[in-house]
């Protein structure tokens, strides 16, 4: 499992964390699950655009 340290806009972080908590609750690892899901969606989008 990889570790990535990033900086994001405060407003984006706040909204993302709020939505993660609403969807998954405040369980340990929920943020990582949501970030992984978001990254997969972004990868799919970019790969579609390349075609």
BAVEXDO-730000 format. One line per 4 residues: for each residue x, y, z of N, C-alpha, C. Coordinates in nm, 4 decimals, decimal comma. Layout:
<sites>
X:Y:Z:X:Y:Z:X:Y:Z ~ ...
</sites>
This chain:
<sites>
0,0853:-0,1177:0,0000:0,0000:0,0000:0,0000:0,0891:0,1229:0,0000 ~ 0,0571:0,2179:-0,0872:0,1370:0,3388:-0,0991:0,0889:0,4491:-0,0062 ~ 0,1775:0,5418:0,0162:0,1462:0,6592:0,0978:0,1768:0,7824:0,0135 ~ 0,0789:0,8716:0,0027:0,0947:0,9961:-0,0723:0,0598:1,1112:0,0215
0,1471:1,2101:0,0288:0,1199:1,3294:0,1073:0,0902:1,4420:0,0094 ~ -0,0264:1,5029:0,0221:-0,0668:1,6091:-0,0697:-0,1230:1,7274:0,0076 ~ -0,1237:1,8408:-0,0585:-0,1891:1,9599:-0,0048:-0,3063:1,9927:-0,0953 ~ -0,4207:2,0180:-0,0350:-0,5402:2,0539:-0,1117:-0,6023:2,1798:-0,0537
-0,6822:2,2429:-0,1348:-0,7539:2,3631:-0,0934:-0,8360:2,3330:0,0327 ~ -0,8359:2,4240:0,1277:-0,9072:2,4041:0,2546:-1,0553:2,3737:0,2351 ~ -1,1188:2,4453:0,1431:-1,2619:2,4254:0,1202:-1,2891:2,2860:0,0626 ~ -1,2039:2,2423:-0,0300:-1,2186:2,1087:-0,0888:-1,2010:2,0029:0,0199
-1,1010:2,0186:0,1035:-1,0771:1,9222:0,2114:-1,1961:1,9154:0,3063 ~ -1,2458:2,0296:0,3454:-1,3579:2,0357:0,4400:-1,4809:1,9644:0,3827 ~ -1,5143:1,9949:0,2569:-1,6302:1,9324:0,1931:-1,6096:1,7822:0,1758 ~ -1,4885:1,7427:0,1352:-1,4584:1,6010:0,1141:-1,4718:1,5235:0,2441
-1,4119:1,5755:0,3507:-1,4200:1,5072:0,4806:-1,5641:1,4964:0,5290 ~ -1,6425:1,6008:0,5067:-1,7834:1,5994:0,5483:-1,8597:1,4900:0,4744 ~ -1,8390:1,4810:0,3440:-1,9088:1,3803:0,2643:-1,8618:1,2389:0,2969 ~ -1,7333:1,2230:0,3221:-1,6814:1,0919:0,3615:-1,7470:1,0482:0,4916
-1,7554:1,1374:0,5878:-1,8179:1,1050:0,7161:-1,9661:1,0698:0,6982 ~ -2,0348:1,1395:0,6078:-2,1765:1,1107:0,5832:-2,1932:0,9728:0,5197 ~ -2,1039:0,9383:0,4269:-2,1175:0,8119:0,3543:-2,0688:0,6922:0,4354 ~ -1,9521:0,7040:0,4986:-1,8893:0,5908:0,5659:-1,8942:0,5982:0,7180
-1,9353:0,7109:0,7708:-1,9276:0,7300:0,9147:-1,7851:0,7671:0,9523 ~ -1,7591:0,7691:1,0780:-1,6259:0,8092:1,1235:-1,5396:0,6873:1,1553 ~ -1,5488:0,5865:1,0672:-1,4710:0,4650:1,0875:-1,3260:0,4866:1,0438 ~ -1,2378:0,4156:1,1067:-1,0956:0,4255:1,0734:-1,0742:0,3781:0,9296
-1,0016:0,4567:0,8514:-0,9706:0,4201:0,7145:-1,0692:0,4711:0,6108 ~ -1,1765:0,5333:0,6537:-1,2792:0,5811:0,5601:-1,2234:0,6837:0,4627 ~ -1,1390:0,7716:0,5099:-1,0813:0,8736:0,4232:-0,9969:0,8088:0,3131 ~ -0,9192:0,7093:0,3473:-0,8380:0,6381:0,2489:-0,9224:0,5663:0,1455
-1,0324:0,5070:0,1899:-1,1240:0,4391:0,0974:-1,1801:0,5397:-0,0019 ~ -1,2229:0,6545:0,0469:-1,2826:0,7568:-0,0391:-1,1797:0,8177:-0,1346 ~ -1,0596:0,8414:-0,0867:-0,9545:0,8962:-0,1734:-0,9199:0,7960:-0,2829 ~ -0,9109:0,6685:-0,2482:-0,8828:0,5653:-0,3474:-0,9926:0,5611:-0,4527
-1,1176:0,5682:-0,4090:-1,2305:0,5708:-0,5028:-1,2217:0,6924:-0,5954 ~ -1,1913:0,8081:-0,5391:-1,1795:0,9306:-0,6187:-1,0657:0,9201:-0,7200 ~ -0,9542:0,8626:-0,6783:-0,8400:0,8485:-0,7686:-0,8716:0,7521:-0,8827 ~ -0,9415:0,6430:-0,8531:-0,9806:0,5477:-0,9574:-1,0718:0,6145:-1,0602
-1,1666:0,6942:-1,0121:-1,2566:0,7652:-1,1032:-1,1792:0,8631:-1,1907 ~ -1,0833:0,9328:-1,1334:-1,0023:1,0283:-1,2093:-0,9192:0,9561:-1,3147 ~ -0,8607:0,8428:-1,2767:-0,7813:0,7634:-1,3712:-0,8680:0,7185:-1,4880 ~ -0,9872:0,6675:-1,4595:-1,0790:0,6240:-1,5656:-1,1129:0,7397:-1,6586
-1,1386:0,8566:-1,6020:-1,1731:0,9750:-1,6806:-1,0591:1,0129:-1,7744 ~ -0,9383:1,0188:-1,7221:-0,8222:1,0575:-1,8038:-0,7962:0,9541:-1,9122 ~ -0,8087:0,8264:-1,8777:-0,7870:0,7205:-1,9787:-0,8911:0,7263:-2,0882 ~ -1,0169:0,7594:-2,0560:-1,1223:0,7754:-2,1575:-1,0900:0,8931:-2,2491
-1,0404:1,0012:-2,1921:-1,0075:1,1206:-2,2702:-0,8935:1,0945:-2,3675 ~ -0,8050:1,0023:-2,3363:-0,6905:0,9710:-2,4223:-0,7332:0,8992:-2,5494 ~ -0,8490:0,8348:-2,5465:-0,8950:0,7559:-2,6625:-0,9560:0,8422:-2,7697
</sites>
